[in-house]
Amino acid sequence: MSDGPHRCLPMHKNWQRVAKCADMDAFSCVDIATAVIPALSQDWKDVPKNLITALKKCFGNDEQHSLLTRASDIEALRPFNAGPSLSGLIIDYAVQAIKRTQCGLNVLQSIFENATSEWAYSRGRQIEEHFYRKSDGKRALNVRTRIENGIGQSGISDFVSRILGGSYSRNTSKIVKKDGLDDGPAIL
């Protein structure tokens, strides 16, 4: 017998941990938020560093260079980042920013934040769909709501700032196991 639908979730172990926290009421929203960043960090490892470097050059401080960059130059990066992926979302947001003639590192920060947030919410919907298949609708809806709340509190902006700063190390924050007599979910 399975310990829950999160065990057979066809996603990386970090996203299984997010699903487990969202499924069990013993984990708070803060615990879910703590689990989201390592999962996103793992997904960011699939984003090629040359894409990040190219976008930094396109949206750098040299505004004249950025304004001369065409959406087609960014689209040219797409064949190396095919399929539905975080890289594809980043390219989509970058093309939109170029078409609006936006430039600067703050725009690049916004591109990365929006793409990462959209990716995180889509992963939450994938988890919800899995729970619909393996469990009941009420449980699946509860899991999705808790994941969305966790994503909202996860600090994606700080995470993206670390990526722009060149820090690719995995977030080592761990979910603290609550096994003491006084430990457990917060009493509201």
Buried (B, 14 or more C-beta within 10 A) or exposed (E): EEEBBBEEBEBBEBBBBBBBBBBBEEBBBBBBBBBBBBBBBBBBEEBEEEBBEBBBEBBBEEEEEBEEBEBEBBBEBBEEBEEEBBBBBBBBBBBBBBEEEBBBEEBBBBBBBBBBBBBBBEBBEBBBEBBBEBBEEEBBEBBBEBBBBBBBBBBBEEBBBBBBEEEEEEBEEEBEEEEEEEEEEEEE
